[in-house]
């Protein structure tokens, strides 16, 4: 297996990419909160940013293997 194929098969490679995309989405959602006036939309965007932030934390824990669920057994 060549080096590129090995990287593509490494789950951490994919979790890092997904986490980075989620972090970008969080930034976008929070920027939009500042651009819109409707309180319900602001709440929706901020809540969405918080929920995605929870997913980012889960991905970080997987990458660091610091939660018992993510440790090799």
mmCIF file of the N, C-alpha and C atoms, coordinates in Angstrom:
data_MODEL
# 
_entry.id   MODEL 
# 
loop_
_atom_site.group_PDB 
_atom_site.id 
_atom_site.type_symbol 
_atom_site.label_atom_id 
_atom_site.label_alt_id 
_atom_site.label_comp_id 
_atom_site.label_asym_id 
_atom_site.label_entity_id 
_atom_site.label_seq_id 
_atom_site.pdbx_PDB_ins_code 
_atom_site.Cartn_x 
_atom_site.Cartn_y 
_atom_site.Cartn_z 
_atom_site.occupancy 
_atom_site.B_iso_or_equiv 
_atom_site.pdbx_formal_charge 
_atom_site.auth_seq_id 
_atom_site.auth_comp_id 
_atom_site.auth_asym_id 
_atom_site.auth_atom_id 
_atom_site.pdbx_PDB_model_num 
ATOM 1   N N  . UNK A 1 1  ? 0.857   -1.173 0.000  1.00 0.00 ? 1  UNK A N  1 
ATOM 2   C CA . UNK A 1 1  ? 0.000   0.000  0.000  1.00 0.00 ? 1  UNK A CA 1 
ATOM 3   C C  . UNK A 1 1  ? 0.901   1.233  0.000  1.00 0.00 ? 1  UNK A C  1 
ATOM 4   N N  . UNK A 1 2  ? 0.605   2.183  -0.885 1.00 0.00 ? 2  UNK A N  1 
ATOM 5   C CA . UNK A 1 2  ? 1.439   3.380  -0.931 1.00 0.00 ? 2  UNK A CA 1 
ATOM 6   C C  . UNK A 1 2  ? 1.049   4.347  0.182  1.00 0.00 ? 2  UNK A C  1 
ATOM 7   N N  . UNK A 1 3  ? 1.864   5.357  0.373  1.00 0.00 ? 3  UNK A N  1 
ATOM 8   C CA . UNK A 1 3  ? 1.668   6.295  1.487  1.00 0.00 ? 3  UNK A CA 1 
ATOM 9   C C  . UNK A 1 3  ? 0.331   7.032  1.398  1.00 0.00 ? 3  UNK A C  1 
ATOM 10  N N  . UNK A 1 4  ? -0.068  7.443  0.204  1.00 0.00 ? 4  UNK A N  1 
ATOM 11  C CA . UNK A 1 4  ? -1.340  8.143  0.025  1.00 0.00 ? 4  UNK A CA 1 
ATOM 12  C C  . UNK A 1 4  ? -2.507  7.249  0.413  1.00 0.00 ? 4  UNK A C  1 
ATOM 13  N N  . UNK A 1 5  ? -2.474  6.018  0.000  1.00 0.00 ? 5  UNK A N  1 
ATOM 14  C CA . UNK A 1 5  ? -3.540  5.068  0.343  1.00 0.00 ? 5  UNK A CA 1 
ATOM 15  C C  . UNK A 1 5  ? -3.595  4.842  1.853  1.00 0.00 ? 5  UNK A C  1 
ATOM 16  N N  . UNK A 1 6  ? -2.422  4.760  2.480  1.00 0.00 ? 6  UNK A N  1 
ATOM 17  C CA . UNK A 1 6  ? -2.379  4.563  3.925  1.00 0.00 ? 6  UNK A CA 1 
ATOM 18  C C  . UNK A 1 6  ? -3.009  5.739  4.655  1.00 0.00 ? 6  UNK A C  1 
ATOM 19  N N  . UNK A 1 7  ? -2.722  6.948  4.206  1.00 0.00 ? 7  UNK A N  1 
ATOM 20  C CA . UNK A 1 7  ? -3.315  8.139  4.826  1.00 0.00 ? 7  UNK A CA 1 
ATOM 21  C C  . UNK A 1 7  ? -4.823  8.124  4.644  1.00 0.00 ? 7  UNK A C  1 
ATOM 22  N N  . UNK A 1 8  ? -5.278  7.777  3.445  1.00 0.00 ? 8  UNK A N  1 
ATOM 23  C CA . UNK A 1 8  ? -6.715  7.745  3.150  1.00 0.00 ? 8  UNK A CA 1 
ATOM 24  C C  . UNK A 1 8  ? -7.458  6.728  4.017  1.00 0.00 ? 8  UNK A C  1 
ATOM 25  N N  . UNK A 1 9  ? -6.788  5.681  4.436  1.00 0.00 ? 9  UNK A N  1 
ATOM 26  C CA . UNK A 1 9  ? -7.428  4.648  5.249  1.00 0.00 ? 9  UNK A CA 1 
ATOM 27  C C  . UNK A 1 9  ? -7.353  4.962  6.736  1.00 0.00 ? 9  UNK A C  1 
ATOM 28  N N  . UNK A 1 10 ? -6.570  5.946  7.110  1.00 0.00 ? 10 UNK A N  1 
ATOM 29  C CA . UNK A 1 10 ? -6.412  6.315  8.511  1.00 0.00 ? 10 UNK A CA 1 
ATOM 30  C C  . UNK A 1 10 ? -7.629  7.128  8.961  1.00 0.00 ? 10 UNK A C  1 
ATOM 31  N N  . UNK A 1 11 ? -8.399  6.632  9.935  1.00 0.00 ? 11 UNK A N  1 
ATOM 32  C CA . UNK A 1 11 ? -9.592  7.355  10.359 1.00 0.00 ? 11 UNK A CA 1 
ATOM 33  C C  . UNK A 1 11 ? -9.281  8.748  10.905 1.00 0.00 ? 11 UNK A C  1 
ATOM 34  N N  . UNK A 1 12 ? -8.123  8.907  11.544 1.00 0.00 ? 12 UNK A N  1 
ATOM 35  C CA . UNK A 1 12 ? -7.792  10.209 12.109 1.00 0.00 ? 12 UNK A CA 1 
ATOM 36  C C  . UNK A 1 12 ? -7.666  11.271 11.020 1.00 0.00 ? 12 UNK A C  1 
ATOM 37  N N  . UNK A 1 13 ? -7.156  10.888 9.860  1.00 0.00 ? 13 UNK A N  1 
ATOM 38  C CA . UNK A 1 13 ? -7.073  11.805 8.719  1.00 0.00 ? 13 UNK A CA 1 
ATOM 39  C C  . UNK A 1 13 ? -8.463  12.362 8.411  1.00 0.00 ? 13 UNK A C  1 
ATOM 40  N N  . UNK A 1 14 ? -9.467  11.520 8.426  1.00 0.00 ? 14 UNK A N  1 
ATOM 41  C CA . UNK A 1 14 ? -10.832 11.923 8.091  1.00 0.00 ? 14 UNK A CA 1 
ATOM 42  C C  . UNK A 1 14 ? -11.500 12.681 9.235  1.00 0.00 ? 14 UNK A C  1 
ATOM 43  N N  . UNK A 1 15 ? -11.206 12.284 10.474 1.00 0.00 ? 15 UNK A N  1 
ATOM 44  C CA . UNK A 1 15 ? -11.812 13.018 11.597 1.00 0.00 ? 15 UNK A CA 1 
ATOM 45  C C  . UNK A 1 15 ? -11.274 14.442 11.659 1.00 0.00 ? 15 UNK A C  1 
ATOM 46  N N  . UNK A 1 16 ? -10.006 14.620 11.355 1.00 0.00 ? 16 UNK A N  1 
ATOM 47  C CA . UNK A 1 16 ? -9.420  15.968 11.348 1.00 0.00 ? 16 UNK A CA 1 
ATOM 48  C C  . UNK A 1 16 ? -10.085 16.828 10.288 1.00 0.00 ? 16 UNK A C  1 
ATOM 49  N N  . UNK A 1 17 ? -10.269 16.275 9.103  1.00 0.00 ? 17 UNK A N  1 
ATOM 50  C CA . UNK A 1 17 ? -10.925 17.036 8.035  1.00 0.00 ? 17 UNK A CA 1 
ATOM 51  C C  . UNK A 1 17 ? -12.355 17.394 8.408  1.00 0.00 ? 17 UNK A C  1 
ATOM 52  N N  . UNK A 1 18 ? -13.097 16.444 8.958  1.00 0.00 ? 18 UNK A N  1 
ATOM 53  C CA . UNK A 1 18 ? -14.490 16.702 9.338  1.00 0.00 ? 18 UNK A CA 1 
ATOM 54  C C  . UNK A 1 18 ? -14.552 17.747 10.452 1.00 0.00 ? 18 UNK A C  1 
ATOM 55  N N  . UNK A 1 19 ? -13.667 17.624 11.445 1.00 0.00 ? 19 UNK A N  1 
ATOM 56  C CA . UNK A 1 19 ? -13.650 18.581 12.555 1.00 0.00 ? 19 UNK A CA 1 
ATOM 57  C C  . UNK A 1 19 ? -13.349 19.984 12.057 1.00 0.00 ? 19 UNK A C  1 
ATOM 58  N N  . UNK A 1 20 ? -12.405 20.109 11.158 1.00 0.00 ? 20 UNK A N  1 
ATOM 59  C CA . UNK A 1 20 ? -12.068 21.428 10.616 1.00 0.00 ? 20 UNK A CA 1 
ATOM 60  C C  . UNK A 1 20 ? -13.260 22.045 9.879  1.00 0.00 ? 20 UNK A C  1 
ATOM 61  N N  . UNK A 1 21 ? -14.000 21.222 9.154  1.00 0.00 ? 21 UNK A N  1 
ATOM 62  C CA . UNK A 1 21 ? -15.198 21.733 8.461  1.00 0.00 ? 21 UNK A CA 1 
ATOM 63  C C  . UNK A 1 21 ? -16.252 22.179 9.461  1.00 0.00 ? 21 UNK A C  1 
ATOM 64  N N  . UNK A 1 22 ? -16.409 21.405 10.535 1.00 0.00 ? 22 UNK A N  1 
ATOM 65  C CA . UNK A 1 22 ? -17.389 21.792 11.561 1.00 0.00 ? 22 UNK A CA 1 
ATOM 66  C C  . UNK A 1 22 ? -16.982 23.087 12.251 1.00 0.00 ? 22 UNK A C  1 
ATOM 67  N N  . UNK A 1 23 ? -15.686 23.254 12.510 1.00 0.00 ? 23 UNK A N  1 
ATOM 68  C CA . UNK A 1 23 ? -15.210 24.495 13.122 1.00 0.00 ? 23 UNK A CA 1 
ATOM 69  C C  . UNK A 1 23 ? -15.488 25.690 12.216 1.00 0.00 ? 23 UNK A C  1 
ATOM 70  N N  . UNK A 1 24 ? -15.326 25.496 10.918 1.00 0.00 ? 24 UNK A N  1 
ATOM 71  C CA . UNK A 1 24 ? -15.641 26.563 9.956  1.00 0.00 ? 24 UNK A CA 1 
ATOM 72  C C  . UNK A 1 24 ? -17.139 26.869 9.979  1.00 0.00 ? 24 UNK A C  1 
ATOM 73  N N  . UNK A 1 25 ? -17.964 25.846 10.066 1.00 0.00 ? 25 UNK A N  1 
ATOM 74  C CA . UNK A 1 25 ? -19.412 26.046 10.148 1.00 0.00 ? 25 UNK A CA 1 
ATOM 75  C C  . UNK A 1 25 ? -19.772 26.830 11.403 1.00 0.00 ? 25 UNK A C  1 
ATOM 76  N N  . UNK A 1 26 ? -19.150 26.520 12.516 1.00 0.00 ? 26 UNK A N  1 
ATOM 77  C CA . UNK A 1 26 ? -19.401 27.255 13.759 1.00 0.00 ? 26 UNK A CA 1 
ATOM 78  C C  . UNK A 1 26 ? -19.059 28.725 13.582 1.00 0.00 ? 26 UNK A C  1 
ATOM 79  N N  . UNK A 1 27 ? -17.906 29.011 12.994 1.00 0.00 ? 27 UNK A N  1 
ATOM 80  C CA . UNK A 1 27 ? -17.524 30.410 12.754 1.00 0.00 ? 27 UNK A CA 1 
ATOM 81  C C  . UNK A 1 27 ? -18.558 31.110 11.880 1.00 0.00 ? 27 UNK A C  1 
ATOM 82  N N  . UNK A 1 28 ? -18.995 30.439 10.834 1.00 0.00 ? 28 UNK A N  1 
ATOM 83  C CA . UNK A 1 28 ? -19.985 31.016 9.912  1.00 0.00 ? 28 UNK A CA 1 
ATOM 84  C C  . UNK A 1 28 ? -21.306 31.288 10.635 1.00 0.00 ? 28 UNK A C  1 
ATOM 85  N N  . UNK A 1 29 ? -21.774 30.329 11.409 1.00 0.00 ? 29 UNK A N  1 
ATOM 86  C CA . UNK A 1 29 ? -23.028 30.509 12.143 1.00 0.00 ? 29 UNK A CA 1 
ATOM 87  C C  . UNK A 1 29 ? -22.934 31.697 13.103 1.00 0.00 ? 29 UNK A C  1 
ATOM 88  N N  . UNK A 1 30 ? -21.831 31.805 13.817 1.00 0.00 ? 30 UNK A N  1 
ATOM 89  C CA . UNK A 1 30 ? -21.685 32.896 14.791 1.00 0.00 ? 30 UNK A CA 1 
ATOM 90  C C  . UNK A 1 30 ? -21.526 34.249 14.100 1.00 0.00 ? 30 UNK A C  1 
ATOM 91  N N  . UNK A 1 31 ? -20.886 34.268 12.953 1.00 0.00 ? 31 UNK A N  1 
ATOM 92  C CA . UNK A 1 31 ? -20.810 35.519 12.187 1.00 0.00 ? 31 UNK A CA 1 
ATOM 93  C C  . UNK A 1 31 ? -22.200 35.942 11.729 1.00 0.00 ? 31 UNK A C  1 
ATOM 94  N N  . UNK A 1 32 ? -23.004 34.971 11.301 1.00 0.00 ? 32 UNK A N  1 
ATOM 95  C CA . UNK A 1 32 ? -24.354 35.285 10.848 1.00 0.00 ? 32 UNK A CA 1 
ATOM 96  C C  . UNK A 1 32 ? -25.238 35.796 11.980 1.00 0.00 ? 32 UNK A C  1 
ATOM 97  N N  . UNK A 1 33 ? -24.991 35.344 13.203 1.00 0.00 ? 33 UNK A N  1 
ATOM 98  C CA . UNK A 1 33 ? -25.759 35.848 14.345 1.00 0.00 ? 33 UNK A CA 1 
ATOM 99  C C  . UNK A 1 33 ? -25.620 37.365 14.431 1.00 0.00 ? 33 UNK A C  1 
ATOM 100 N N  . UNK A 1 34 ? -24.435 37.865 14.117 1.00 0.00 ? 34 UNK A N  1 
ATOM 101 C CA . UNK A 1 34 ? -24.187 39.311 14.170 1.00 0.00 ? 34 UNK A CA 1 
ATOM 102 C C  . UNK A 1 34 ? -24.819 40.051 12.993 1.00 0.00 ? 34 UNK A C  1 
ATOM 103 N N  . UNK A 1 35 ? -25.131 39.335 11.925 1.00 0.00 ? 35 UNK A N  1 
ATOM 104 C CA . UNK A 1 35 ? -25.650 39.972 10.711 1.00 0.00 ? 35 UNK A CA 1 
ATOM 105 C C  . UNK A 1 35 ? -27.171 40.016 10.645 1.00 0.00 ? 35 UNK A C  1 
ATOM 106 N N  . UNK A 1 36 ? -27.838 39.182 11.411 1.00 0.00 ? 36 UNK A N  1 
ATOM 107 C CA . UNK A 1 36 ? -29.290 39.101 11.313 1.00 0.00 ? 36 UNK A CA 1 
ATOM 108 C C  . UNK A 1 36 ? -29.946 39.758 12.515 1.00 0.00 ? 36 UNK A C  1 
ATOM 109 N N  . UNK A 1 37 ? -31.193 40.176 12.324 1.00 0.00 ? 37 UNK A N  1 
ATOM 110 C CA . UNK A 1 37 ? -31.909 40.897 13.378 1.00 0.00 ? 37 UNK A CA 1 
ATOM 111 C C  . UNK A 1 37 ? -32.973 40.071 14.084 1.00 0.00 ? 37 UNK A C  1 
ATOM 112 N N  . UNK A 1 38 ? -33.521 39.080 13.419 1.00 0.00 ? 38 UNK A N  1 
ATOM 113 C CA . UNK A 1 38 ? -34.624 38.315 13.998 1.00 0.00 ? 38 UNK A CA 1 
ATOM 114 C C  . UNK A 1 38 ? -34.143 37.479 15.186 1.00 0.00 ? 38 UNK A C  1 
ATOM 115 N N  . UNK A 1 39 ? -34.726 37.688 16.369 1.00 0.00 ? 39 UNK A N  1 
ATOM 116 C CA . UNK A 1 39 ? -34.281 36.969 17.569 1.00 0.00 ? 39 UNK A CA 1 
ATOM 117 C C  . UNK A 1 39 ? -34.363 35.443 17.434 1.00 0.00 ? 39 UNK A C  1 
ATOM 118 N N  . UNK A 1 40 ? -35.413 34.937 16.788 1.00 0.00 ? 40 UNK A N  1 
ATOM 119 C CA . UNK A 1 40 ? -35.552 33.486 16.650 1.00 0.00 ? 40 UNK A CA 1 
ATOM 120 C C  . UNK A 1 40 ? -34.448 32.920 15.764 1.00 0.00 ? 40 UNK A C  1 
ATOM 121 N N  . UNK A 1 41 ? -34.107 33.632 14.701 1.00 0.00 ? 41 UNK A N  1 
ATOM 122 C CA . UNK A 1 41 ? -33.027 33.172 13.822 1.00 0.00 ? 41 UNK A CA 1 
ATOM 123 C C  . UNK A 1 41 ? -31.691 33.228 14.555 1.00 0.00 ? 41 UNK A C  1 
ATOM 124 N N  . UNK A 1 42 ? -31.478 34.287 15.332 1.00 0.00 ? 42 UNK A N  1 
ATOM 125 C CA . UNK A 1 42 ? -30.244 34.385 16.122 1.00 0.00 ? 42 UNK A CA 1 
ATOM 126 C C  . UNK A 1 42 ? -30.124 33.188 17.056 1.00 0.00 ? 42 UNK A C  1 
ATOM 127 N N  . UNK A 1 43 ? -31.238 32.854 17.721 1.00 0.00 ? 43 UNK A N  1 
ATOM 128 C CA . UNK A 1 43 ? -31.235 31.722 18.650 1.00 0.00 ? 43 UNK A CA 1 
ATOM 129 C C  . UNK A 1 43 ? -30.962 30.416 17.907 1.00 0.00 ? 43 UNK A C  1 
ATOM 130 N N  . UNK A 1 44 ? -31.560 30.264 16.736 1.00 0.00 ? 44 UNK A N  1 
ATOM 131 C CA . UNK A 1 44 ? -31.343 29.060 15.934 1.00 0.00 ? 44 UNK A CA 1 
ATOM 132 C C  . UNK A 1 44 ? -29.874 28.916 15.551 1.00 0.00 ? 44 UNK A C  1 
ATOM 133 N N  . UNK A 1 45 ? -29.277 29.987 15.090 1.00 0.00 ? 45 UNK A N  1 
ATOM 134 C CA . UNK A 1 45 ? -27.881 29.933 14.656 1.00 0.00 ? 45 UNK A CA 1 
ATOM 135 C C  . UNK A 1 45 ? -26.948 29.689 15.841 1.00 0.00 ? 45 UNK A C  1 
ATOM 136 N N  . UNK A 1 46 ? -27.203 30.354 16.964 1.00 0.00 ? 46 UNK A N  1 
ATOM 137 C CA . UNK A 1 46 ? -26.335 30.162 18.139 1.00 0.00 ? 46 UNK A CA 1 
ATOM 138 C C  . UNK A 1 46 ? -26.496 28.752 18.699 1.00 0.00 ? 46 UNK A C  1 
ATOM 139 N N  . UNK A 1 47 ? -27.734 28.257 18.757 1.00 0.00 ? 47 UNK A N  1 
ATOM 140 C CA . UNK A 1 47 ? -27.964 26.883 19.227 1.00 0.00 ? 47 UNK A CA 1 
ATOM 141 C C  . UNK A 1 47 ? -27.274 25.888 18.297 1.00 0.00 ? 47 UNK A C  1 
ATOM 142 N N  . UNK A 1 48 ? -27.374 26.129 17.016 1.00 0.00 ? 48 UNK A N  1 
ATOM 143 C CA . UNK A 1 48 ? -26.715 25.246 16.044 1.00 0.00 ? 48 UNK A CA 1 
ATOM 144 C C  . UNK A 1 48 ? -25.208 25.241 16.249 1.00 0.00 ? 48 UNK A C  1 
ATOM 145 N N  . UNK A 1 49 ? -24.637 26.405 16.480 1.00 0.00 ? 49 UNK A N  1 
ATOM 146 C CA . UNK A 1 49 ? -23.190 26.493 16.729 1.00 0.00 ? 49 UNK A CA 1 
ATOM 147 C C  . UNK A 1 49 ? -22.815 25.693 17.978 1.00 0.00 ? 49 UNK A C  1 
ATOM 148 N N  . UNK A 1 50 ? -23.643 25.763 19.015 1.00 0.00 ? 50 UNK A N  1 
ATOM 149 C CA . UNK A 1 50 ? -23.365 25.008 20.247 1.00 0.00 ? 50 UNK A CA 1 
ATOM 150 C C  . UNK A 1 50 ? -23.448 23.503 20.016 1.00 0.00 ? 50 UNK A C  1 
ATOM 151 N N  . UNK A 1 51 ? -24.452 23.068 19.270 1.00 0.00 ? 51 UNK A N  1 
ATOM 152 C CA . UNK A 1 51 ? -24.613 21.637 18.991 1.00 0.00 ? 51 UNK A CA 1 
ATOM 153 C C  . UNK A 1 51 ? -23.429 21.123 18.176 1.00 0.00 ? 51 UNK A C  1 
ATOM 154 N N  . UNK A 1 52 ? -23.056 21.844 17.145 1.00 0.00 ? 52 UNK A N  1 
ATOM 155 C CA . UNK A 1 52 ? -21.916 21.435 16.323 1.00 0.00 ? 52 UNK A CA 1 
ATOM 156 C C  . UNK A 1 52 ? -20.639 21.468 17.168 1.00 0.00 ? 52 UNK A C  1 
ATOM 157 N N  . UNK A 1 53 ? -20.559 22.414 18.093 1.00 0.00 ? 53 UNK A N  1 
ATOM 158 C CA . UNK A 1 53 ? -19.415 22.469 19.001 1.00 0.00 ? 53 UNK A CA 1 
ATOM 159 C C  . UNK A 1 53 ? -19.290 21.202 19.833 1.00 0.00 ? 53 UNK A C  1 
ATOM 160 N N  . UNK A 1 54 ? -20.421 20.633 20.228 1.00 0.00 ? 54 UNK A N  1 
ATOM 161 C CA . UNK A 1 54 ? -20.395 19.358 20.949 1.00 0.00 ? 54 UNK A CA 1 
ATOM 162 C C  . UNK A 1 54 ? -19.834 18.243 20.085 1.00 0.00 ? 54 UNK A C  1 
ATOM 163 N N  . UNK A 1 55 ? -20.181 18.250 18.813 1.00 0.00 ? 55 UNK A N  1 
ATOM 164 C CA . UNK A 1 55 ? -19.618 17.265 17.891 1.00 0.00 ? 55 UNK A CA 1 
ATOM 165 C C  . UNK A 1 55 ? -18.112 17.458 17.726 1.00 0.00 ? 55 UNK A C  1 
ATOM 166 N N  . UNK A 1 56 ? -17.681 18.714 17.650 1.00 0.00 ? 56 UNK A N  1 
ATOM 167 C CA . UNK A 1 56 ? -16.243 18.994 17.555 1.00 0.00 ? 56 UNK A CA 1 
ATOM 168 C C  . UNK A 1 56 ? -15.525 18.399 18.756 1.00 0.00 ? 56 UNK A C  1 
ATOM 169 N N  . UNK A 1 57 ? -16.090 18.574 19.954 1.00 0.00 ? 57 UNK A N  1 
ATOM 170 C CA . UNK A 1 57 ? -15.473 18.009 21.168 1.00 0.00 ? 57 UNK A CA 1 
ATOM 171 C C  . UNK A 1 57 ? -15.370 16.494 21.071 1.00 0.00 ? 57 UNK A C  1 
ATOM 172 N N  . UNK A 1 58 ? -16.431 15.842 20.573 1.00 0.00 ? 58 UNK A N  1 
ATOM 173 C CA . UNK A 1 58 ? -16.402 14.382 20.424 1.00 0.00 ? 58 UNK A CA 1 
ATOM 174 C C  . UNK A 1 58 ? -15.294 13.964 19.467 1.00 0.00 ? 58 UNK A C  1 
ATOM 175 N N  . UNK A 1 59 ? -15.139 14.680 18.366 1.00 0.00 ? 59 UNK A N  1 
ATOM 176 C CA . UNK A 1 59 ? -14.082 14.371 17.409 1.00 0.00 ? 59 UNK A CA 1 
ATOM 177 C C  . UNK A 1 59 ? -12.709 14.594 18.047 1.00 0.00 ? 59 UNK A C  1 
ATOM 178 N N  . UNK A 1 60 ? -12.552 15.669 18.821 1.00 0.00 ? 60 UNK A N  1 
ATOM 179 C CA . UNK A 1 60 ? -11.281 15.935 19.497 1.00 0.00 ? 60 UNK A CA 1 
ATOM 180 C C  . UNK A 1 60 ? -10.955 14.810 20.472 1.00 0.00 ? 60 UNK A C  1 
ATOM 181 N N  . UNK A 1 61 ? -11.950 14.348 21.215 1.00 0.00 ? 61 UNK A N  1 
ATOM 182 C CA . UNK A 1 61 ? -11.717 13.264 22.171 1.00 0.00 ? 61 UNK A CA 1 
ATOM 183 C C  . UNK A 1 61 ? -11.319 11.980 21.448 1.00 0.00 ? 61 UNK A C  1 
ATOM 184 N N  . UNK A 1 62 ? -11.967 11.710 20.316 1.00 0.00 ? 62 UNK A N  1 
ATOM 185 C CA . UNK A 1 62 ? -11.590 10.535 19.536 1.00 0.00 ? 62 UNK A CA 1 
ATOM 186 C C  . UNK A 1 62 ? -10.138 10.645 19.071 1.00 0.00 ? 62 UNK A C  1 
ATOM 187 N N  . UNK A 1 63 ? -9.787  11.811 18.536 1.00 0.00 ? 63 UNK A N  1 
ATOM 188 C CA . UNK A 1 63 ? -8.430  12.005 18.026 1.00 0.00 ? 63 UNK A CA 1 
ATOM 189 C C  . UNK A 1 63 ? -7.392  11.866 19.127 1.00 0.00 ? 63 UNK A C  1 
ATOM 190 N N  . UNK A 1 64 ? -7.700  12.348 20.329 1.00 0.00 ? 64 UNK A N  1 
ATOM 191 C CA . UNK A 1 64 ? -6.761  12.286 21.444 1.00 0.00 ? 64 UNK A CA 1 
ATOM 192 C C  . UNK A 1 64 ? -6.843  10.946 22.177 1.00 0.00 ? 64 UNK A C  1 
ATOM 193 N N  . UNK A 1 65 ? -7.893  10.180 21.897 1.00 0.00 ? 65 UNK A N  1 
ATOM 194 C CA . UNK A 1 65 ? -8.127  8.892  22.577 1.00 0.00 ? 65 UNK A CA 1 
ATOM 195 C C  . UNK A 1 65 ? -8.135  9.068  24.095 1.00 0.00 ? 65 UNK A C  1 
ATOM 196 N N  . UNK A 1 66 ? -8.694  10.194 24.573 1.00 0.00 ? 66 UNK A N  1 
ATOM 197 C CA . UNK A 1 66 ? -8.677  10.449 26.013 1.00 0.00 ? 66 UNK A CA 1 
ATOM 198 C C  . UNK A 1 66 ? -10.012 10.150 26.693 1.00 0.00 ? 66 UNK A C  1 
ATOM 199 N N  . UNK A 1 67 ? -10.955 9.567  25.990 1.00 0.00 ? 67 UNK A N  1 
ATOM 200 C CA . UNK A 1 67 ? -12.204 9.103  26.576 1.00 0.00 ? 67 UNK A CA 1 
ATOM 201 C C  . UNK A 1 67 ? -12.192 7.579  26.518 1.00 0.00 ? 67 UNK A C  1 
ATOM 202 N N  . UNK A 1 68 ? -12.719 6.935  27.529 1.00 0.00 ? 68 UNK A N  1 
ATOM 203 C CA . UNK A 1 68 ? -12.661 5.468  27.576 1.00 0.00 ? 68 UNK A CA 1 
ATOM 204 C C  . UNK A 1 68 ? -13.314 4.820  26.364 1.00 0.00 ? 68 UNK A C  1 
ATOM 205 N N  . UNK A 1 69 ? -14.355 5.432  25.815 1.00 0.00 ? 69 UNK A N  1 
ATOM 206 C CA . UNK A 1 69 ? -15.037 4.854  24.656 1.00 0.00 ? 69 UNK A CA 1 
ATOM 207 C C  . UNK A 1 69 ? -14.140 4.821  23.426 1.00 0.00 ? 69 UNK A C  1 
ATOM 208 N N  . UNK A 1 70 ? -13.160 5.698  23.363 1.00 0.00 ? 70 UNK A N  1 
ATOM 209 C CA . UNK A 1 70 ? -12.315 5.806  22.167 1.00 0.00 ? 70 UNK A CA 1 
ATOM 210 C C  . UNK A 1 70 ? -10.979 5.076  22.331 1.00 0.00 ? 70 UNK A C  1 
ATOM 211 N N  . UNK A 1 71 ? -10.717 4.567  23.511 1.00 0.00 ? 71 UNK A N  1 
ATOM 212 C CA . UNK A 1 71 ? -9.433  3.887  23.714 1.00 0.00 ? 71 UNK A CA 1 
ATOM 213 C C  . UNK A 1 71 ? -9.481  2.488  23.132 1.00 0.00 ? 71 UNK A C  1 
ATOM 214 N N  . UNK A 1 72 ? -8.325  2.055  22.624 1.00 0.00 ? 72 UNK A N  1 
ATOM 215 C CA . UNK A 1 72 ? -8.224  0.677  22.122 1.00 0.00 ? 72 UNK A CA 1 
ATOM 216 C C  . UNK A 1 72 ? -8.331  -0.271 23.288 1.00 0.00 ? 72 UNK A C  1 
ATOM 217 N N  . UNK A 1 73 ? -9.118  -1.281 23.095 1.00 0.00 ? 73 UNK A N  1 
ATOM 218 C CA . UNK A 1 73 ? -9.299  -2.268 24.186 1.00 0.00 ? 73 UNK A CA 1 
ATOM 219 C C  . UNK A 1 73 ? -8.638  -3.560 23.825 1.00 0.00 ? 73 UNK A C  1 
# 
